[in-house]
Amino acid sequence: MKVCNSSAYQQWTLSDSNYLYNQAYPNACLDGSVSQGVRLAQCNFSRYRLWTQAGRELWNIGDSSKCLDGSSSQGVRMVACNDSKYQTWSAL
């Protein structure tokens, strides 16, 4: 994992339409692909590009049993929601 540095590449916006936009790539959204993992992809109506926030967790609408997880050994990924500190996200 990289140290937070306030760059546009590390800034995200959860839109009213449930897309998680990256500030450096405004036409790209976070995609929770089952086959290719978490990645940036062109925004479209795929349910795997839609996210919802529950408390401080980010749930993928395409697979509501999966949350965004920031594993220090495996990087950012989607795994089963488990209320761990690796699934807790906040604004700086």
Backbone as CSV, one residue per row, in Angstrom:
resi,resn,N_x,N_y,N_z,CA_x,CA_y,CA_z,C_x,C_y,C_z
1,MET,0.832,-1.176,0.000,0.000,0.000,0.000,0.875,1.237,0.000
2,LYS,0.415,2.237,-0.678,1.120,3.516,-0.751,0.693,4.412,0.404
3,VAL,1.587,5.293,0.794,1.281,6.284,1.819,0.403,7.357,1.187
4,CYS,-0.591,7.825,1.925,-1.466,8.881,1.410,-0.653,10.141,1.164
5,ASN,-0.862,10.764,-0.016,-0.097,11.956,-0.358,-0.965,13.072,-0.943
6,SER,-2.250,12.939,-0.882,-3.209,13.948,-1.357,-3.191,14.169,-2.865
7,SER,-2.554,13.286,-3.625,-2.566,13.435,-5.080,-3.954,13.103,-5.618
8,ALA,-4.236,13.570,-6.824,-5.532,13.298,-7.458,-5.756,11.801,-7.633
9,TYR,-4.686,11.023,-7.763,-4.790,9.581,-7.939,-5.313,8.884,-6.679
10,GLN,-5.220,9.553,-5.547,-5.681,8.982,-4.287,-6.959,9.637,-3.781
11,GLN,-7.595,10.426,-4.620,-8.824,11.102,-4.223,-10.008,10.522,-4.989
12,TRP,-11.053,10.205,-4.237,-12.234,9.556,-4.802,-13.487,10.298,-4.377
13,THR,-14.502,10.240,-5.226,-15.797,10.848,-4.936,-16.882,9.820,-5.183
14,LEU,-17.719,9.591,-4.181,-18.880,8.720,-4.341,-20.031,9.606,-4.798
15,SER,-20.456,9.426,-6.038,-21.495,10.285,-6.617,-22.887,9.886,-6.127
16,ASP,-23.845,10.767,-6.387,-25.238,10.467,-6.042,-25.762,9.263,-6.809
17,SER,-25.130,8.965,-7.957,-25.548,7.812,-8.753,-24.761,6.543,-8.396
18,ASN,-24.007,6.595,-7.301,-23.283,5.450,-6.729,-22.028,5.022,-7.488
19,TYR,-21.493,5.908,-8.323,-20.191,5.647,-8.940,-19.104,6.177,-8.014
20,LEU,-17.994,5.483,-7.942,-16.836,5.939,-7.178,-15.816,6.454,-8.199
21,TYR,-15.778,7.793,-8.359,-14.925,8.438,-9.359,-13.546,8.733,-8.784
22,ASN,-12.523,8.566,-9.613,-11.169,8.960,-9.250,-10.929,10.363,-9.794
23,GLN,-10.352,11.248,-8.965,-10.154,12.642,-9.377,-9.167,12.784,-10.538
24,ALA,-8.204,11.893,-10.669,-7.225,11.978,-11.758,-7.810,11.508,-13.088
25,TYR,-8.811,10.649,-13.027,-9.447,10.090,-14.230,-10.956,10.283,-14.126
26,PRO,-11.461,11.484,-14.415,-12.875,11.782,-14.164,-13.868,10.949,-14.972
27,ASN,-13.447,10.293,-16.050,-14.364,9.453,-16.826,-14.256,7.986,-16.441
28,ALA,-13.486,7.694,-15.418,-13.298,6.312,-14.983,-13.868,6.120,-13.584
29,CYS,-14.372,4.932,-13.339,-14.959,4.585,-12.043,-14.270,3.348,-11.486
30,LEU,-14.399,3.178,-10.196,-13.865,1.971,-9.583,-14.782,0.808,-9.935
31,ASP,-14.191,-0.234,-10.481,-14.935,-1.414,-10.914,-14.566,-2.579,-10.009
32,GLY,-15.546,-3.233,-9.464,-15.312,-4.402,-8.619,-15.480,-5.670,-9.424
33,SER,-14.673,-5.817,-10.446,-14.772,-6.975,-11.330,-14.486,-8.267,-10.573
34,VAL,-15.353,-9.247,-10.755,-15.153,-10.549,-10.131,-13.955,-11.256,-10.762
35,SER,-13.804,-11.140,-12.073,-12.742,-11.868,-12.771,-11.406,-11.133,-12.780
36,GLN,-11.418,-9.791,-12.763,-10.173,-9.038,-12.888,-9.809,-8.216,-11.664
37,GLY,-10.575,-8.313,-10.608,-10.270,-7.576,-9.390,-10.700,-6.125,-9.454
38,VAL,-10.339,-5.367,-8.440,-10.692,-3.961,-8.361,-9.774,-3.183,-9.293
39,ARG,-10.394,-2.342,-10.130,-9.620,-1.591,-11.109,-10.411,-0.383,-11.578
40,LEU,-9.762,0.531,-12.267,-10.448,1.644,-12.906,-10.972,1.181,-14.253
41,ALA,-12.185,1.593,-14.585,-12.779,1.237,-15.872,-13.722,2.359,-16.288
42,GLN,-14.011,2.412,-17.576,-14.937,3.416,-18.102,-16.279,3.289,-17.377
43,CYS,-16.819,4.400,-16.930,-18.109,4.380,-16.238,-19.202,3.936,-17.208
44,ASN,-20.021,3.004,-16.792,-21.185,2.582,-17.555,-22.231,2.095,-16.561
45,PHE,-23.195,1.415,-16.999,-24.265,1.017,-16.096,-24.053,-0.366,-15.480
46,SER,-22.842,-0.873,-15.529,-22.546,-2.159,-14.895,-22.756,-2.057,-13.389
47,ARG,-23.441,-3.007,-12.827,-23.694,-2.972,-11.376,-22.404,-3.168,-10.575
48,TYR,-21.349,-3.699,-11.198,-20.070,-3.873,-10.503,-19.289,-2.565,-10.414
49,ARG,-19.793,-1.520,-11.037,-19.183,-0.197,-10.938,-19.985,0.710,-10.021
50,LEU,-20.939,0.117,-9.327,-21.771,0.871,-8.397,-21.431,0.468,-6.968
51,TRP,-21.348,1.465,-6.098,-20.936,1.251,-4.709,-21.914,1.953,-3.785
52,THR,-22.025,1.454,-2.588,-22.822,2.121,-1.573,-22.023,2.122,-0.280
53,GLN,-22.254,3.135,0.506,-21.524,3.263,1.762,-22.434,2.870,2.906
54,ALA,-21.933,1.989,3.754,-22.650,1.574,4.968,-21.706,1.830,6.132
55,GLY,-21.979,2.882,6.885,-21.033,3.278,7.923,-19.749,3.741,7.254
56,ARG,-18.641,3.072,7.544,-17.361,3.418,6.927,-16.902,2.344,5.945
57,GLU,-17.802,1.413,5.604,-17.495,0.374,4.620,-18.067,0.768,3.267
58,LEU,-17.411,0.310,2.194,-17.907,0.505,0.834,-18.298,-0.855,0.282
59,TRP,-19.596,-1.025,-0.006,-20.142,-2.282,-0.521,-20.290,-2.182,-2.027
60,ASN,-19.977,-3.253,-2.724,-20.175,-3.303,-4.165,-21.613,-3.732,-4.440
61,ILE,-22.343,-2.954,-5.225,-23.750,-3.253,-5.496,-23.890,-4.510,-6.351
62,GLY,-22.914,-4.779,-7.219,-22.952,-5.977,-8.060,-22.832,-7.259,-7.269
63,ASP,-22.159,-7.196,-6.128,-22.011,-8.361,-5.255,-22.085,-7.847,-3.837
64,SER,-23.294,-7.732,-3.312,-23.508,-7.070,-2.026,-22.889,-7.784,-0.833
65,SER,-22.308,-8.958,-1.050,-21.624,-9.627,0.055,-20.157,-9.211,0.124
66,LYS,-19.703,-8.384,-0.849,-18.300,-8.000,-0.928,-18.110,-6.523,-0.593
67,CYS,-17.015,-6.254,0.123,-16.644,-4.893,0.479,-15.260,-4.570,-0.065
68,LEU,-14.995,-3.292,-0.220,-13.670,-2.849,-0.615,-12.738,-3.045,0.569
69,ASP,-11.638,-3.725,0.328,-10.707,-4.126,1.386,-9.305,-3.668,1.003
70,GLY,-8.604,-3.044,1.914,-7.247,-2.561,1.660,-6.223,-3.430,2.354
71,SER,-6.003,-4.600,1.853,-5.038,-5.530,2.434,-3.617,-4.999,2.246
72,SER,-2.838,-4.991,3.310,-1.458,-4.514,3.195,-0.596,-5.484,2.395
73,SER,-0.961,-6.748,2.342,-0.159,-7.723,1.595,-0.691,-7.986,0.189
74,GLN,-2.008,-7.790,-0.051,-2.590,-8.126,-1.349,-3.176,-6.932,-2.085
75,GLY,-3.037,-5.755,-1.541,-3.545,-4.551,-2.200,-5.039,-4.366,-2.024
76,VAL,-5.578,-3.429,-2.773,-7.011,-3.150,-2.708,-7.741,-4.229,-3.488
77,ARG,-8.779,-4.761,-2.866,-9.511,-5.882,-3.459,-10.917,-5.911,-2.898
78,MET,-11.745,-6.792,-3.418,-13.077,-7.033,-2.874,-13.060,-8.381,-2.181
79,VAL,-13.514,-8.393,-0.932,-13.629,-9.648,-0.196,-14.929,-9.615,0.605
80,ALA,-15.269,-10.742,1.183,-16.476,-10.810,2.006,-16.409,-9.756,3.111
81,CYS,-17.496,-9.062,3.309,-17.550,-8.030,4.353,-17.366,-8.682,5.716
82,ASN,-16.464,-8.102,6.513,-16.174,-8.720,7.812,-15.914,-7.714,8.924
83,ASP,-16.219,-6.439,8.702,-16.048,-5.386,9.714,-14.611,-5.213,10.186
84,SER,-13.635,-5.624,9.383,-12.241,-5.468,9.798,-11.769,-4.033,9.567
85,LYS,-10.658,-3.681,10.179,-10.095,-2.341,9.998,-9.653,-2.114,8.554
86,TYR,-9.424,-3.183,7.801,-9.004,-3.068,6.404,-10.168,-2.720,5.478
87,GLN,-11.374,-2.743,6.016,-12.564,-2.383,5.246,-13.185,-1.082,5.741
88,THR,-12.421,-0.347,6.525,-12.875,0.932,7.069,-12.227,2.066,6.294
89,TRP,-13.039,2.930,5.712,-12.553,4.013,4.866,-13.052,5.343,5.415
90,SER,-12.235,6.343,5.299,-12.644,7.675,5.781,-11.967,8.752,4.927
91,ALA,-12.514,9.933,4.989,-11.945,11.081,4.289,-10.854,11.696,5.154
92,LEU,-9.832,12.170,4.496,-8.749,12.848,5.226,-8.915,14.328,5.147
